[in-house]
Amino acid sequence: MNKHALVAAIKEKKSYLCVGLDTDITRLPKHLQSSPNAVVKFNKAIIDATKDACVSYKINTAFYEAQGLKGWEAMQETLHYIPRTHFTIADAKRGDIGNTSAQYAKTFFETLPFDAITVAPYMGEDSIRPFLEYENKVTIVLGLTSNKGAENFELQKLYGGKPLYEEILTTVASWGTPDNLMFVVGATQAKSFLHIRQIIPDHFLLVPGIGAQGGSLKEVSHFGLNSDGGLLVNASRAIIYASSGEDFADAAQKIALNYHEEMRPFL
Ligand SMILES: O=C(O)c1cc(=O)[nH]c(=O)n1[C@@H]1O[C@H](COP(=O)(O)O)[C@@H](O)[C@H]1O
């Protein structure tokens, strides 16, 4: 699915919810833990339960890579199970010298055919170009992240007085278009959304940090939405671990529907 199809899905469904499949093998409900392929069973149940409320799924690759070969297989099976009507994100946070980034792009755009990947901008233009060369794929660059460590570098002022993250948004935006580039902005950074929208009015923002990290969906929506929707708000733990019992999928569905209901009036 490309960005235009995503915009259509958001408008039709009146949802900009992205469900995060950060599936931690140690947090699976007890009744699944001994079952073979437990991660895939869990993910399939979560997808079945939440697909009507959301337009996107984000697979955080760390939770799968940590399991070795079995984890990569689970990631692949999960990706293929996600309906084509949903925008798929590999949250892999890659980026390296050009020829290495080209291999990362191949991994997450071809071998595993995700629609988008998260990328760290630290190594600059040649580390991001190989991702942008793919037509109909989206590169999501870390802008202002949700974590405390954002203060260490992203919010530090450069010599001109501008914070580093602003320089990243402006410069990276000039390497692509709002069709092939999005930016990560954490929901915990709500007070910066108005300003960020002045710098990049047209780009989609992937917004993690509601739910477990305490960000406000209302604030983010108020300041972040644009005429395309322009937001993908992610929640992972708050949805997928809404219950640790046999009712985990029903509980996940309830939370996802609540987010959807909160989003509806904004569109
Ligand atoms: O790129 C991300 O998705 C990301 C960026 C960021 O600034 N903060 C952030 O939490 N994330 C990811 O978003 C998800 C948030 O998970 P929950 O806090 O459980 O909703 C995790 O997969 C994080 O790795």
The ligand as an SDF file (V2000), in Angstrom:
LIG
                    3D

 24 25  0  0  0  0  0  0  0  0999 V2000
   10.0200    4.7290   15.8110 O   0  0  0  0  0  0  0  0  0  0  0  0
    9.2090    4.3720   16.6830 C   0  0  0  0  0  0  0  0  0  0  0  0
    8.2310    3.6900   16.3990 O   0  0  0  0  0  0  0  0  0  0  0  0
    9.3640    4.9340   18.0280 C   0  0  0  0  0  0  0  0  0  0  0  0
    9.9210    6.1920   18.1130 C   0  0  0  0  0  0  0  0  0  0  0  0
    9.8510    6.8970   19.3210 C   0  0  0  0  0  0  0  0  0  0  0  0
   10.2340    8.0600   19.4120 O   0  0  0  0  0  0  0  0  0  0  0  0
    9.2940    6.2960   20.3980 N   0  0  0  0  0  0  0  0  0  0  0  0
    8.7780    5.0230   20.3570 C   0  0  0  0  0  0  0  0  0  0  0  0
    8.2480    4.5570   21.3770 O   0  0  0  0  0  0  0  0  0  0  0  0
    8.8650    4.3080   19.1860 N   0  0  0  0  0  0  0  0  0  0  0  0
    8.3670    2.9140   19.1170 C   0  0  0  0  0  0  0  0  0  0  0  0
    6.9380    2.9350   19.2800 O   0  0  0  0  0  0  0  0  0  0  0  0
    6.5000    1.8310   20.0820 C   0  0  0  0  0  0  0  0  0  0  0  0
    5.8550    2.3640   21.3350 C   0  0  0  0  0  0  0  0  0  0  0  0
    5.3610    1.3220   22.1030 O   0  0  0  0  0  0  0  0  0  0  0  0
    4.3420    1.5340   23.3310 P   0  0  0  0  0  0  0  0  0  0  0  0
    4.9630    2.5430   24.2430 O   0  0  0  0  0  0  0  0  0  0  0  0
    4.2240    0.1850   23.9280 O   0  0  0  0  0  0  0  0  0  0  0  0
    3.0420    2.0360   22.7460 O   0  0  0  0  0  0  0  0  0  0  0  0
    7.7430    0.9830   20.3130 C   0  0  0  0  0  0  0  0  0  0  0  0
    7.8110    0.0340   19.2520 O   0  0  0  0  0  0  0  0  0  0  0  0
    8.8990    1.9570   20.1930 C   0  0  0  0  0  0  0  0  0  0  0  0
   10.0760    1.3360   19.7500 O   0  0  0  0  0  0  0  0  0  0  0  0
  1  2  2  0
  2  3  1  0
  2  4  1  0
  4  5  2  0
  4 11  1  0
  5  6  1  0
  6  7  2  0
  6  8  1  0
  8  9  1  0
  9 10  2  0
  9 11  1  0
 11 12  1  0
 12 13  1  0
 12 23  1  0
 13 14  1  0
 14 15  1  0
 14 21  1  0
 15 16  1  0
 16 17  1  0
 17 18  2  0
 17 19  1  0
 17 20  1  0
 21 22  1  0
 21 23  1  0
 23 24  1  0
M  END
$$$$
